[in-house]
Amino acid sequence: MARGWTQEELGIKVGVSRQAIIAIESGKYDPSLPLAIKLARALRKPVEGIFILEDASSKP
């Protein structure tokens, strides 16, 4: 985990469960914009450095 935190510690810092962090990391859940911003701030990275927006036109 980035910054040496556990998934649970990161979840506590941004106000979500460890399971939510696991789902975000595995790509099973797309966080809301406010949560994405909280995660980016906690990790001291830009949002676009953490999340990749897929081009909707490239999907079948």
N, CA, C and O atoms as a CHARMM CRD file, in Angstrom:
* protein
*
  240
    1    1 MET  N      0.85400  -1.17600   0.00000 PROA 1      0.00000
    2    1 MET  CA     0.00000   0.00000   0.00000 PROA 1      0.00000
    3    1 MET  C      0.89700   1.23500   0.00000 PROA 1      0.00000
    4    1 MET  O      1.91700   1.28600   0.68700 PROA 1      0.00000
    5    2 ALA  N      0.49300   2.21200  -0.77900 PROA 2      0.00000
    6    2 ALA  CA     1.24400   3.45800  -0.87000 PROA 2      0.00000
    7    2 ALA  C      1.33300   4.13200   0.49900 PROA 2      0.00000
    8    2 ALA  O      0.40900   4.03300   1.30600 PROA 2      0.00000
    9    3 ARG  N      2.41700   4.79500   0.74800 PROA 3      0.00000
   10    3 ARG  CA     2.68600   5.53400   1.98400 PROA 3      0.00000
   11    3 ARG  C      2.83100   4.62800   3.20300 PROA 3      0.00000
   12    3 ARG  O      2.90500   5.12100   4.32900 PROA 3      0.00000
   13    4 GLY  N      2.87200   3.31600   2.99900 PROA 4      0.00000
   14    4 GLY  CA     3.06600   2.40200   4.10500 PROA 4      0.00000
   15    4 GLY  C      1.83000   2.14200   4.94200 PROA 4      0.00000
   16    4 GLY  O      1.93000   1.52700   6.00400 PROA 4      0.00000
   17    5 TRP  N      0.66600   2.59500   4.49400 PROA 5      0.00000
   18    5 TRP  CA    -0.56900   2.37700   5.22600 PROA 5      0.00000
   19    5 TRP  C     -1.19900   1.05900   4.81200 PROA 5      0.00000
   20    5 TRP  O     -1.00600   0.59100   3.69000 PROA 5      0.00000
   21    6 THR  N     -1.94700   0.47000   5.71800 PROA 6      0.00000
   22    6 THR  CA    -2.75700  -0.68700   5.36100 PROA 6      0.00000
   23    6 THR  C     -4.01500  -0.16700   4.65400 PROA 6      0.00000
   24    6 THR  O     -4.31700   1.02600   4.68100 PROA 6      0.00000
   25    7 GLN  N     -4.72500  -1.08100   4.03400 PROA 7      0.00000
   26    7 GLN  CA    -5.99600  -0.69900   3.39600 PROA 7      0.00000
   27    7 GLN  C     -6.96000  -0.15400   4.44200 PROA 7      0.00000
   28    7 GLN  O     -7.70600   0.78800   4.17500 PROA 7      0.00000
   29    8 GLU  N     -6.94500  -0.73800   5.61300 PROA 8      0.00000
   30    8 GLU  CA    -7.83000  -0.26500   6.67700 PROA 8      0.00000
   31    8 GLU  C     -7.46500   1.15600   7.11200 PROA 8      0.00000
   32    8 GLU  O     -8.34700   1.99000   7.31500 PROA 8      0.00000
   33    9 GLU  N     -6.16400   1.43100   7.25500 PROA 9      0.00000
   34    9 GLU  CA    -5.72800   2.77600   7.65500 PROA 9      0.00000
   35    9 GLU  C     -6.12400   3.80800   6.60800 PROA 9      0.00000
   36    9 GLU  O     -6.59200   4.89200   6.95600 PROA 9      0.00000
   37   10 LEU  N     -5.94300   3.48600   5.33500 PROA 10     0.00000
   38   10 LEU  CA    -6.33500   4.42000   4.27500 PROA 10     0.00000
   39   10 LEU  C     -7.84400   4.62800   4.30800 PROA 10     0.00000
   40   10 LEU  O     -8.31800   5.75800   4.18900 PROA 10     0.00000
   41   11 GLY  N     -8.59700   3.55000   4.47000 PROA 11     0.00000
   42   11 GLY  CA   -10.05000   3.66900   4.54900 PROA 11     0.00000
   43   11 GLY  C    -10.48400   4.58500   5.67600 PROA 11     0.00000
   44   11 GLY  O    -11.37700   5.41200   5.49600 PROA 11     0.00000
   45   12 ILE  N     -9.86400   4.44500   6.83200 PROA 12     0.00000
   46   12 ILE  CA   -10.18900   5.30500   7.97700 PROA 12     0.00000
   47   12 ILE  C     -9.89000   6.76000   7.64000 PROA 12     0.00000
   48   12 ILE  O    -10.67600   7.64700   7.97400 PROA 12     0.00000
   49   13 LYS  N     -8.77000   7.01100   6.98600 PROA 13     0.00000
   50   13 LYS  CA    -8.37600   8.38300   6.65400 PROA 13     0.00000
   51   13 LYS  C     -9.36100   9.05500   5.70500 PROA 13     0.00000
   52   13 LYS  O     -9.56500  10.26700   5.77500 PROA 13     0.00000
   53   14 VAL  N     -9.97900   8.26600   4.81200 PROA 14     0.00000
   54   14 VAL  CA   -10.89400   8.85400   3.83300 PROA 14     0.00000
   55   14 VAL  C    -12.36400   8.55100   4.11800 PROA 14     0.00000
   56   14 VAL  O    -13.24700   8.98400   3.37900 PROA 14     0.00000
   57   15 GLY  N    -12.62200   7.80100   5.19700 PROA 15     0.00000
   58   15 GLY  CA   -13.99800   7.58400   5.62100 PROA 15     0.00000
   59   15 GLY  C    -14.73800   6.45000   4.94100 PROA 15     0.00000
   60   15 GLY  O    -15.96000   6.50500   4.80100 PROA 15     0.00000
   61   16 VAL  N    -14.01000   5.41200   4.51200 PROA 16     0.00000
   62   16 VAL  CA   -14.65400   4.23600   3.92300 PROA 16     0.00000
   63   16 VAL  C    -14.08500   2.97300   4.55600 PROA 16     0.00000
   64   16 VAL  O    -13.10300   3.02500   5.29700 PROA 16     0.00000
   65   17 SER  N    -14.70700   1.84400   4.25800 PROA 17     0.00000
   66   17 SER  CA   -14.25400   0.57700   4.81800 PROA 17     0.00000
   67   17 SER  C    -13.03700   0.03400   4.07000 PROA 17     0.00000
   68   17 SER  O    -12.71600   0.46000   2.96100 PROA 17     0.00000
   69   18 ARG  N    -12.38500  -0.91200   4.71200 PROA 18     0.00000
   70   18 ARG  CA   -11.27100  -1.61400   4.06300 PROA 18     0.00000
   71   18 ARG  C    -11.76900  -2.31400   2.81000 PROA 18     0.00000
   72   18 ARG  O    -11.06700  -2.36100   1.79900 PROA 18     0.00000
   73   19 GLN  N    -12.97800  -2.85900   2.87300 PROA 19     0.00000
   74   19 GLN  CA   -13.54700  -3.54800   1.72000 PROA 19     0.00000
   75   19 GLN  C    -13.74900  -2.60200   0.54000 PROA 19     0.00000
   76   19 GLN  O    -13.57600  -2.99600  -0.61300 PROA 19     0.00000
   77   20 ALA  N    -14.11100  -1.36200   0.82800 PROA 20     0.00000
   78   20 ALA  CA   -14.26400  -0.36900  -0.24200 PROA 20     0.00000
   79   20 ALA  C    -12.91200  -0.08700  -0.90400 PROA 20     0.00000
   80   20 ALA  O    -12.83600   0.02600  -2.12700 PROA 20     0.00000
   81   21 ILE  N    -11.86300   0.02400  -0.11600 PROA 21     0.00000
   82   21 ILE  CA   -10.52300   0.24900  -0.66700 PROA 21     0.00000
   83   21 ILE  C    -10.11700  -0.93600  -1.53900 PROA 21     0.00000
   84   21 ILE  O     -9.55700  -0.74600  -2.61900 PROA 21     0.00000
   85   22 ILE  N    -10.39300  -2.14800  -1.08500 PROA 22     0.00000
   86   22 ILE  CA   -10.07300  -3.34600  -1.86400 PROA 22     0.00000
   87   22 ILE  C    -10.82800  -3.31800  -3.19300 PROA 22     0.00000
   88   22 ILE  O    -10.25000  -3.61000  -4.23900 PROA 22     0.00000
   89   23 ALA  N    -12.11600  -2.96800  -3.15800 PROA 23     0.00000
   90   23 ALA  CA   -12.92500  -2.92700  -4.37800 PROA 23     0.00000
   91   23 ALA  C    -12.41200  -1.86500  -5.34900 PROA 23     0.00000
   92   23 ALA  O    -12.40400  -2.08900  -6.55900 PROA 23     0.00000
   93   24 ILE  N    -11.99100  -0.73000  -4.84100 PROA 24     0.00000
   94   24 ILE  CA   -11.44100   0.32800  -5.69200 PROA 24     0.00000
   95   24 ILE  C    -10.13200  -0.14000  -6.31700 PROA 24     0.00000
   96   24 ILE  O     -9.92000   0.02400  -7.51900 PROA 24     0.00000
   97   25 GLU  N     -9.25400  -0.72300  -5.50400 PROA 25     0.00000
   98   25 GLU  CA    -7.95700  -1.19600  -6.00400 PROA 25     0.00000
   99   25 GLU  C     -8.11800  -2.26400  -7.08700 PROA 25     0.00000
  100   25 GLU  O     -7.34700  -2.30500  -8.04500 PROA 25     0.00000
  101   26 SER  N     -9.11200  -3.11700  -6.93000 PROA 26     0.00000
  102   26 SER  CA    -9.28900  -4.21900  -7.87900 PROA 26     0.00000
  103   26 SER  C    -10.10100  -3.81800  -9.10900 PROA 26     0.00000
  104   26 SER  O    -10.28100  -4.62400 -10.02200 PROA 26     0.00000
  105   27 GLY  N    -10.59200  -2.57400  -9.13700 PROA 27     0.00000
  106   27 GLY  CA   -11.35400  -2.10100 -10.28600 PROA 27     0.00000
  107   27 GLY  C    -12.81100  -2.53600 -10.27800 PROA 27     0.00000
  108   27 GLY  O    -13.50800  -2.39100 -11.28200 PROA 27     0.00000
  109   28 LYS  N    -13.27400  -3.06600  -9.15400 PROA 28     0.00000
  110   28 LYS  CA   -14.66500  -3.50600  -9.06200 PROA 28     0.00000
  111   28 LYS  C    -15.60700  -2.37500  -8.67200 PROA 28     0.00000
  112   28 LYS  O    -16.82700  -2.51400  -8.76500 PROA 28     0.00000
  113   29 TYR  N    -15.04400  -1.26800  -8.24100 PROA 29     0.00000
  114   29 TYR  CA   -15.84500  -0.12800  -7.79400 PROA 29     0.00000
  115   29 TYR  C    -15.16100   1.15800  -8.22000 PROA 29     0.00000
  116   29 TYR  O    -13.96700   1.34400  -7.98500 PROA 29     0.00000
  117   30 ASP  N    -15.92600   2.04700  -8.84800 PROA 30     0.00000
  118   30 ASP  CA   -15.42000   3.37000  -9.20100 PROA 30     0.00000
  119   30 ASP  C    -15.87900   4.34000  -8.12300 PROA 30     0.00000
  120   30 ASP  O    -17.08100   4.50000  -7.90800 PROA 30     0.00000
  121   31 PRO  N    -14.94700   4.98400  -7.44600 PROA 31     0.00000
  122   31 PRO  CA   -15.33600   5.88600  -6.35800 PROA 31     0.00000
  123   31 PRO  C    -16.00200   7.14800  -6.89300 PROA 31     0.00000
  124   31 PRO  O    -15.80600   7.53500  -8.04500 PROA 31     0.00000
  125   32 SER  N    -16.78600   7.77300  -6.03600 PROA 32     0.00000
  126   32 SER  CA   -17.36800   9.06900  -6.37800 PROA 32     0.00000
  127   32 SER  C    -16.23000  10.08000  -6.52700 PROA 32     0.00000
  128   32 SER  O    -15.11100   9.83800  -6.07500 PROA 32     0.00000
  129   33 LEU  N    -16.52000  11.19300  -7.15300 PROA 33     0.00000
  130   33 LEU  CA   -15.49700  12.22800  -7.30700 PROA 33     0.00000
  131   33 LEU  C    -15.00400  12.73500  -5.95200 PROA 33     0.00000
  132   33 LEU  O    -13.79500  12.88300  -5.77200 PROA 33     0.00000
  133   34 PRO  N    -15.89700  13.00800  -4.98900 PROA 34     0.00000
  134   34 PRO  CA   -15.38300  13.44800  -3.67900 PROA 34     0.00000
  135   34 PRO  C    -14.46100  12.41700  -3.02900 PROA 34     0.00000
  136   34 PRO  O    -13.45300  12.78400  -2.42400 PROA 34     0.00000
  137   35 LEU  N    -14.79600  11.13600  -3.14900 PROA 35     0.00000
  138   35 LEU  CA   -13.93400  10.10400  -2.57100 PROA 35     0.00000
  139   35 LEU  C    -12.61300  10.02500  -3.32500 PROA 35     0.00000
  140   35 LEU  O    -11.56000   9.87000  -2.70800 PROA 35     0.00000
  141   36 ALA  N    -12.65400  10.12800  -4.64200 PROA 36     0.00000
  142   36 ALA  CA   -11.41800  10.10400  -5.43100 PROA 36     0.00000
  143   36 ALA  C    -10.50400  11.25500  -5.01800 PROA 36     0.00000
  144   36 ALA  O     -9.28800  11.08300  -4.92600 PROA 36     0.00000
  145   37 ILE  N    -11.08200  12.42000  -4.77100 PROA 37     0.00000
  146   37 ILE  CA   -10.28900  13.57600  -4.34400 PROA 37     0.00000
  147   37 ILE  C     -9.70800  13.33700  -2.94700 PROA 37     0.00000
  148   37 ILE  O     -8.55200  13.67600  -2.69500 PROA 37     0.00000
  149   38 LYS  N    -10.49600  12.75800  -2.04100 PROA 38     0.00000
  150   38 LYS  CA    -9.98400  12.44600  -0.69700 PROA 38     0.00000
  151   38 LYS  C     -8.82000  11.46200  -0.77800 PROA 38     0.00000
  152   38 LYS  O     -7.80900  11.62700  -0.09600 PROA 38     0.00000
  153   39 LEU  N     -8.97100  10.43400  -1.61800 PROA 39     0.00000
  154   39 LEU  CA    -7.89700   9.46100  -1.77900 PROA 39     0.00000
  155   39 LEU  C     -6.63700  10.12000  -2.32400 PROA 39     0.00000
  156   39 LEU  O     -5.53600   9.87300  -1.83100 PROA 39     0.00000
  157   40 ALA  N     -6.79900  10.95200  -3.33400 PROA 40     0.00000
  158   40 ALA  CA    -5.64500  11.63400  -3.93400 PROA 40     0.00000
  159   40 ALA  C     -4.94700  12.52400  -2.90400 PROA 40     0.00000
  160   40 ALA  O     -3.71900  12.53700  -2.82300 PROA 40     0.00000
  161   41 ARG  N     -5.71600  13.25200  -2.13500 PROA 41     0.00000
  162   41 ARG  CA    -5.12000  14.12000  -1.11200 PROA 41     0.00000
  163   41 ARG  C     -4.39900  13.30400  -0.04600 PROA 41     0.00000
  164   41 ARG  O     -3.30300  13.66500   0.38200 PROA 41     0.00000
  165   42 ALA  N     -5.01400  12.20400   0.38200 PROA 42     0.00000
  166   42 ALA  CA    -4.38900  11.36200   1.40600 PROA 42     0.00000
  167   42 ALA  C     -3.07700  10.78000   0.89400 PROA 42     0.00000
  168   42 ALA  O     -2.10100  10.67600   1.63700 PROA 42     0.00000
  169   43 LEU  N     -3.06200  10.40000  -0.38100 PROA 43     0.00000
  170   43 LEU  CA    -1.87200   9.78700  -0.97000 PROA 43     0.00000
  171   43 LEU  C     -0.89900  10.81300  -1.55000 PROA 43     0.00000
  172   43 LEU  O      0.17800  10.46000  -2.03200 PROA 43     0.00000
  173   44 ARG  N     -1.29400  12.08700  -1.49600 PROA 44     0.00000
  174   44 ARG  CA    -0.47000  13.19600  -2.00700 PROA 44     0.00000
  175   44 ARG  C     -0.09800  12.99400  -3.47400 PROA 44     0.00000
  176   44 ARG  O      1.06100  13.11900  -3.86900 PROA 44     0.00000
  177   45 LYS  N     -1.12000  12.67800  -4.26400 PROA 45     0.00000
  178   45 LYS  CA    -0.94900  12.49500  -5.69900 PROA 45     0.00000
  179   45 LYS  C     -2.11900  13.16400  -6.39300 PROA 45     0.00000
  180   45 LYS  O     -3.17600  13.34600  -5.78900 PROA 45     0.00000
  181   46 PRO  N     -1.94500  13.53700  -7.66400 PROA 46     0.00000
  182   46 PRO  CA    -3.09300  14.07100  -8.39700 PROA 46     0.00000
  183   46 PRO  C     -4.09400  12.95300  -8.68100 PROA 46     0.00000
  184   46 PRO  O     -3.70600  11.79300  -8.82100 PROA 46     0.00000
  185   47 VAL  N     -5.36800  13.29400  -8.76500 PROA 47     0.00000
  186   47 VAL  CA    -6.40400  12.29600  -9.03800 PROA 47     0.00000
  187   47 VAL  C     -6.06100  11.50000 -10.29300 PROA 47     0.00000
  188   47 VAL  O     -6.19600  10.27700 -10.31800 PROA 47     0.00000
  189   48 GLU  N     -5.61700  12.20200 -11.33400 PROA 48     0.00000
  190   48 GLU  CA    -5.30400  11.51400 -12.59000 PROA 48     0.00000
  191   48 GLU  C     -4.05800  10.63500 -12.47700 PROA 48     0.00000
  192   48 GLU  O     -3.78300   9.83200 -13.36900 PROA 48     0.00000
  193   49 GLY  N     -3.31200  10.78100 -11.39500 PROA 49     0.00000
  194   49 GLY  CA    -2.17300   9.91100 -11.15300 PROA 49     0.00000
  195   49 GLY  C     -2.57200   8.61300 -10.47100 PROA 49     0.00000
  196   49 GLY  O     -1.78400   7.66900 -10.40000 PROA 49     0.00000
  197   50 ILE  N     -3.80100   8.57200  -9.96900 PROA 50     0.00000
  198   50 ILE  CA    -4.30200   7.38700  -9.27300 PROA 50     0.00000
  199   50 ILE  C     -5.32900   6.64200 -10.12000 PROA 50     0.00000
  200   50 ILE  O     -5.34100   5.41200 -10.16400 PROA 50     0.00000
  201   51 PHE  N     -6.19200   7.40700 -10.79100 PROA 51     0.00000
  202   51 PHE  CA    -7.28100   6.81500 -11.56400 PROA 51     0.00000
  203   51 PHE  C     -7.09600   7.10400 -13.04500 PROA 51     0.00000
  204   51 PHE  O     -6.65300   8.18600 -13.43000 PROA 51     0.00000
  205   52 ILE  N     -7.44000   6.12400 -13.86800 PROA 52     0.00000
  206   52 ILE  CA    -7.36300   6.27300 -15.31400 PROA 52     0.00000
  207   52 ILE  C     -8.77700   6.26400 -15.86600 PROA 52     0.00000
  208   52 ILE  O     -9.52600   5.31000 -15.65700 PROA 52     0.00000
  209   53 LEU  N     -9.13800   7.32200 -16.56600 PROA 53     0.00000
  210   53 LEU  CA   -10.45300   7.39700 -17.17800 PROA 53     0.00000
  211   53 LEU  C    -10.40100   6.68900 -18.52000 PROA 53     0.00000
  212   53 LEU  O     -9.64700   7.07600 -19.41400 PROA 53     0.00000
  213   54 GLU  N    -11.21500   5.64400 -18.64800 PROA 54     0.00000
  214   54 GLU  CA   -11.25700   4.90800 -19.89500 PROA 54     0.00000
  215   54 GLU  C    -12.08600   5.68000 -20.90700 PROA 54     0.00000
  216   54 GLU  O    -13.10800   6.27700 -20.56500 PROA 54     0.00000
  217   55 ASP  N    -11.64400   5.66300 -22.13700 PROA 55     0.00000
  218   55 ASP  CA   -12.34900   6.31500 -23.22100 PROA 55     0.00000
  219   55 ASP  C    -13.60200   5.50400 -23.54500 PROA 55     0.00000
  220   55 ASP  O    -13.49800   4.35700 -23.98000 PROA 55     0.00000
  221   56 ALA  N    -14.77000   6.07900 -23.34200 PROA 56     0.00000
  222   56 ALA  CA   -16.02500   5.35200 -23.57100 PROA 56     0.00000
  223   56 ALA  C    -16.17600   4.90800 -25.00100 PROA 56     0.00000
  224   56 ALA  O    -16.84900   3.91000 -25.25900 PROA 56     0.00000
  225   57 SER  N    -15.57200   5.61500 -25.95200 PROA 57     0.00000
  226   57 SER  CA   -15.70500   5.24600 -27.37000 PROA 57     0.00000
  227   57 SER  C    -14.90900   3.99900 -27.71200 PROA 57     0.00000
  228   57 SER  O    -15.13600   3.40800 -28.76800 PROA 57     0.00000
  229   58 SER  N    -13.97400   3.57300 -26.84600 PROA 58     0.00000
  230   58 SER  CA   -13.16000   2.38900 -27.13600 PROA 58     0.00000
  231   58 SER  C    -13.81000   1.11100 -26.62600 PROA 58     0.00000
  232   58 SER  O    -13.30300   0.01700 -26.87200 PROA 58     0.00000
  233   59 LYS  N    -14.93100   1.24000 -25.91600 PROA 59     0.00000
  234   59 LYS  CA   -15.61500   0.04400 -25.41000 PROA 59     0.00000
  235   59 LYS  C    -16.51600  -0.52300 -26.50200 PROA 59     0.00000
  236   59 LYS  O    -17.10900   0.22400 -27.28000 PROA 59     0.00000
  237   60 PRO  N    -16.61400  -1.86700 -26.55200 PROA 60     0.00000
  238   60 PRO  CA   -17.47000  -2.48200 -27.59800 PROA 60     0.00000
  239   60 PRO  C    -18.92600  -2.20400 -27.41800 PROA 60     0.00000
  240   60 PRO  O    -19.74500  -2.65700 -28.21800 PROA 60     0.00000
